[in-house]
């Protein structure tokens, strides 16, 4: 089998997409074009969707293409992310028997954005780890902004925009496989290119996705609502924010 292809779901920012593709050289890339009007021609393979399909469905289309083309691993990459030199190689070196997913240290405008995700099955609390580890280590989940997976993996398309990466990593760990963060791999992530992080849409999707993660357990669902309201109080205690939390709670 061929070792690896980079899968880039694309929605809006063409300039950032071109930077992402260039940063992946010399690795092969497939762009999953989920834009409304169609992305301009690029020197990559392309899978065309109808537009607005969402990250999970777009990523799955790219993963299916990778599997059909005989690639063992696929690096799912946001179109506003750029792997630093040596990142892809370090991720691939960490993959192997007993490993289900590997992610880099994500760096954004404010510094380290994510070195893995902690998720408590008891309290349903999610927390981004923002201190890069000294050595490779297991984590509960990884960000889908830059995520190395076996090509047969698929995201749950029931998630709107967010939390599908956590759900997939949970499923991988349930199989007894490791989910690892590799500190030798670093990737720049602009963030918010598809949906602004503090927009009402992002809040609604985050709440709805978090609820989907915890299922029907009333206690944990109540905690999810409390976390969302607490975050709103810290960041933007506005009527629009509260409406977005309520819409996510109601699944609107």
C-alpha positions as CSV (number, residue, x, y, z in Angstrom):
1,X,0.0,0.0,0.0
2,X,1.0,3.6,-0.5
3,X,2.0,5.3,2.8
4,X,0.1,8.5,3.1
5,X,-2.1,11.2,1.4
6,X,-3.2,14.5,2.8
7,X,-7.0,15.1,2.8
8,X,-8.0,18.7,2.9
9,X,-11.7,19.5,3.1
10,X,-12.3,23.0,1.6
11,X,-15.2,25.4,2.1
12,X,-14.3,29.1,1.7
13,X,-10.8,30.5,1.9
14,X,-9.0,29.8,-1.3
15,X,-5.8,31.7,-0.4
16,X,-5.4,29.7,2.8
17,X,-6.1,26.5,0.9
18,X,-3.3,27.2,-1.5
19,X,-0.9,27.8,1.4
20,X,-2.0,24.5,3.0
21,X,-1.4,22.5,-0.2
22,X,2.0,24.1,-0.7
23,X,3.0,23.3,2.9
24,X,2.3,19.6,2.4
25,X,4.8,19.2,-0.4
26,X,6.1,16.6,-1.4
27,X,3.3,14.5,0.0
28,X,0.3,13.9,-2.3
29,X,-2.9,15.8,-1.6
30,X,-6.5,15.4,-2.3
31,X,-8.8,18.4,-1.9
32,X,-12.4,17.8,-1.1
33,X,-14.1,20.8,-2.6
34,X,-17.2,21.5,-0.5
35,X,-17.4,25.2,-1.6
36,X,-20.5,26.7,-3.1
37,X,-19.0,27.8,-6.4
38,X,-16.1,25.4,-6.8
39,X,-12.4,26.0,-5.9
40,X,-10.0,27.1,-8.7
41,X,-7.8,24.4,-10.3
42,X,-5.0,23.2,-8.1
43,X,-2.2,20.6,-8.8
44,X,-3.9,18.0,-6.6
45,X,-6.5,15.3,-6.9
46,X,-10.0,16.5,-6.2
47,X,-13.2,15.2,-4.9
48,X,-16.2,17.6,-5.6
49,X,-19.2,17.8,-3.2
50,X,-22.3,19.9,-3.7
51,X,-21.3,22.6,-1.2
52,X,-22.1,23.1,2.5
53,X,-21.9,19.3,3.3
54,X,-20.0,20.0,6.5
55,X,-16.6,18.9,7.8
56,X,-17.4,15.3,8.7
57,X,-19.0,14.4,5.4
58,X,-16.2,16.2,3.4
59,X,-13.5,14.5,5.4
60,X,-15.2,11.1,4.9
61,X,-15.3,11.6,1.2
62,X,-11.6,12.3,1.2
63,X,-10.9,9.3,3.4
64,X,-13.0,7.0,1.1
65,X,-11.0,8.3,-1.8
66,X,-7.7,7.6,0.0
67,X,-8.8,4.1,0.9
68,X,-9.9,3.3,-2.6
69,X,-6.6,4.6,-4.0
70,X,-4.6,2.3,-1.7
71,X,-3.3,4.7,0.9
72,X,-2.7,3.2,4.3
73,X,-2.9,6.5,6.2
74,X,-4.5,9.8,5.6
75,X,-3.7,13.2,7.2
76,X,-6.9,15.1,7.5
77,X,-6.0,18.8,7.4
78,X,-8.1,21.9,7.7
79,X,-7.7,24.3,4.8
80,X,-6.5,27.0,7.2
81,X,-3.7,24.8,8.6
82,X,-0.1,24.5,7.5
83,X,2.2,21.6,8.7
84,X,5.6,22.9,9.6
85,X,8.7,21.2,7.9
86,X,9.0,17.6,9.2
87,X,5.5,17.5,10.7
88,X,4.0,14.9,8.4
89,X,7.1,12.7,8.6
90,X,7.0,12.8,12.4
91,X,3.3,11.9,12.5
92,X,3.8,9.0,10.2
93,X,6.8,7.8,12.2
94,X,4.6,7.7,15.3
95,X,1.9,5.6,13.6
96,X,2.0,1.8,13.6
97,X,0.7,-1.3,15.3
98,X,-1.5,-0.4,18.3
99,X,-1.8,3.2,17.2
100,X,-5.2,4.5,15.9
101,X,-4.6,8.3,15.6
102,X,-1.7,10.8,15.9
103,X,-1.8,14.5,16.1
104,X,0.8,17.3,16.2
105,X,1.1,20.3,18.5
106,X,-1.2,22.9,17.0
107,X,0.0,26.4,17.1
108,X,-2.3,29.4,16.5
109,X,-2.2,33.2,16.7
110,X,-2.2,33.0,20.6
111,X,0.4,30.3,20.9
112,X,-0.1,26.6,21.5
113,X,-3.7,25.9,20.6
114,X,-3.9,22.2,21.3
115,X,-1.5,19.4,22.3
116,X,-4.4,17.0,22.6
117,X,-7.8,17.1,24.3
118,X,-8.9,15.8,27.7
119,X,-12.4,14.5,28.0
120,X,-13.9,13.2,31.3
121,X,-16.4,10.4,30.8
122,X,-17.7,11.2,34.3
123,X,-18.2,15.0,34.1
124,X,-18.3,15.4,30.3
125,X,-15.8,18.2,30.6
126,X,-13.7,19.0,27.6
127,X,-10.3,20.7,27.9
128,X,-7.7,21.6,25.3
129,X,-4.2,20.8,26.5
130,X,-2.1,23.9,25.8
131,X,1.3,22.8,27.1
132,X,3.4,20.9,24.6
133,X,4.7,17.6,26.1
134,X,8.4,16.8,26.1
135,X,7.8,13.4,24.6
136,X,5.1,11.5,22.7
137,X,2.1,10.7,24.9
138,X,-1.4,9.4,24.9
139,X,-4.4,11.8,25.1
140,X,-8.2,11.3,25.2
141,X,-8.7,13.0,21.8
142,X,-7.1,15.1,19.1
143,X,-8.2,18.1,17.0
144,X,-9.4,17.3,13.5
145,X,-7.5,20.4,12.3
146,X,-4.5,18.1,11.7
147,X,-5.2,14.4,12.4
148,X,-3.4,11.3,11.1
149,X,-5.8,8.3,10.7
150,X,-5.9,5.0,9.0
151,X,-7.7,5.5,5.7
152,X,-10.6,3.2,6.6
153,X,-11.6,5.5,9.5
154,X,-14.8,7.6,9.2
155,X,-16.2,10.5,11.2
156,X,-19.8,10.5,12.5
157,X,-21.7,12.7,10.1
158,X,-24.4,13.4,12.7
159,X,-22.1,16.1,14.1
160,X,-22.6,19.5,12.6
161,X,-19.4,21.4,13.0
162,X,-17.2,20.3,15.9
163,X,-16.8,17.4,18.3
164,X,-16.7,14.8,15.5
165,X,-12.9,14.6,16.1
166,X,-13.5,13.8,19.8
167,X,-16.1,11.2,19.0
168,X,-13.8,9.4,16.5
169,X,-10.9,9.4,18.9
170,X,-13.2,7.9,21.6
171,X,-14.2,5.2,19.2
172,X,-10.6,4.4,18.4
173,X,-9.7,4.2,22.1
174,X,-12.6,1.9,22.7
175,X,-11.0,-0.5,20.3
176,X,-7.9,-0.6,22.5
177,X,-5.8,1.6,20.2
178,X,-3.7,4.6,21.2
179,X,-4.4,8.2,20.4
180,X,-1.1,10.1,20.6
181,X,0.2,13.6,20.4
182,X,3.6,13.9,18.8
183,X,5.6,17.0,20.0
184,X,8.1,16.7,17.2
185,X,5.3,17.5,14.8
186,X,4.0,21.0,14.8
187,X,1.3,22.6,12.6
188,X,0.1,26.2,12.3
189,X,-3.7,26.6,12.5
190,X,-5.3,29.9,11.7
191,X,-8.7,28.9,13.0
192,X,-12.2,30.1,12.2
193,X,-11.8,30.1,8.4
194,X,-15.1,28.1,7.9
195,X,-17.0,29.2,11.0
196,X,-15.9,32.0,13.3
197,X,-15.1,30.4,16.7
198,X,-17.3,32.9,18.6
199,X,-20.1,33.1,16.2
200,X,-23.6,32.0,17.1
201,X,-23.3,29.2,14.6
202,X,-20.1,27.9,16.2
203,X,-21.7,28.1,19.7
204,X,-24.8,26.3,18.5
205,X,-22.8,23.5,16.9
206,X,-20.4,23.2,19.9
207,X,-23.3,22.7,22.3
208,X,-25.2,20.3,20.0
209,X,-22.0,18.3,19.4
210,X,-21.1,18.1,23.1
211,X,-24.6,16.9,23.8
212,X,-24.3,14.2,21.1
213,X,-21.1,13.1,22.8
214,X,-22.7,12.5,26.1
215,X,-25.9,10.8,24.8
216,X,-29.1,10.7,26.9
217,X,-27.6,10.8,30.4
218,X,-29.5,13.6,32.0
219,X,-26.9,14.5,34.6
220,X,-24.1,14.9,32.0
221,X,-26.4,16.8,29.6
222,X,-27.1,19.2,32.5
223,X,-23.4,19.7,33.0
224,X,-22.9,20.4,29.3
225,X,-25.5,23.2,29.5
226,X,-23.8,24.6,32.6
227,X,-20.4,24.6,30.9
228,X,-21.8,26.4,27.9
229,X,-23.5,29.0,30.1
230,X,-20.3,29.4,32.1
231,X,-18.3,30.0,29.0
232,X,-20.8,32.5,27.8
233,X,-20.5,34.4,31.1
234,X,-16.7,34.6,30.7
235,X,-16.6,35.5,27.0
236,X,-19.8,37.1,25.8
237,X,-22.9,37.3,28.1
238,X,-25.2,38.5,25.3
239,X,-28.7,37.7,24.2
240,X,-27.3,36.3,20.9
241,X,-24.9,34.0,22.7
242,X,-27.7,32.8,25.0
243,X,-30.0,32.1,22.0
244,X,-27.2,30.1,20.3
245,X,-26.7,28.0,23.5
246,X,-30.4,27.4,23.6
247,X,-30.5,26.5,19.9
248,X,-27.7,24.0,20.4
249,X,-29.5,22.5,23.5
250,X,-32.7,22.1,21.5
251,X,-30.9,20.7,18.5
252,X,-32.1,23.5,16.2
